[in-house]
Amino acid sequence: MTRFILRKNPYEYTKEDFERELIGLEPEIIRQYYVEINGKKFPPKQVIAHILRLGKVEFTTMDAANILRRLGFRLHHLD
């Protein structure tokens, strides 16, 4: 279980929670960074917005990247 705070709100999730929640979700267009989950490449902000039920303007890509790394995901740069 990974605990983190985003915009003063506490959350607790596992890597498996994220994998389960993204089953069936189609990735949006990748502009610069992506994370691969369940064999699909997702923009980091899409993942965090979907899981935490937040608007994408409520956090930064760096926030999303830090959370995903803490959960054990690896971020990639679009070549």
N, C-alpha and C positions, 0 to 999 in steps of 0.2 A: 504494500500500500504506500503510495507516494502522496505526501501532503504538500500543498502549495497555496499561496495566497495570490490572488489576482484582483487588483483594484479593491483592496481591503476585505475581500470575501474569501473565506477559507474553503478549500476543496480537498477531497481525498479520492484518489482513483488508482487503479492498477493499469499496467500496460494491457492486460487482457480485457479490462473494461473498455478501453479505447478500441481495441480490435473488434470486439463484439458490437459496439455501438455503430461502427462504420460499415458493417456488412450491408450490402445493397445500396450504399450511397455512391453516387457517381461523382468523380472528381471534377472540379472546376478547372478552368484554364490555368496552367502554371506560368507565372511570369518570371520568377527568378529562383525561388527555393521550393523544394518539395520534400516530403517524407513519404516513404513507401510503407503502406499498411495493407495487409491482406492481398499483397500482389498488385496494389494500385498506387499510383503516385498522386498525392494530394498536396495542395498548397497548405502550409502550416496553419494559416489563419482560418481556413475552411474547417479544418479538424477541430481546433479549439472552439470556434464559434458554434459548431454543430454539437459537440459534446457538452459544453457549458451553457448552451442556449443563450449566447450573447451576440450582440451585433458586432460586426468586424471593426467598427470604429471605436469600440470600447477597450481595445488593447492593441499593442504593436506586434509586428512580425517577430521582433526580438523577444517579447513576452511569450509568444507561441513557441518559438524555437527553444527557449529555456525550459518550458514545461515539458515539451516533447523529449528533450534530451534527458531530463530528470527521470522520465518514465522509461528510458532505455531505447528510444527511437533514434535513428541516425538521420540527420538532415543532409540534403544534397543540393548542390548548385546546378541549375539548368545550364548545360553547355551549349 
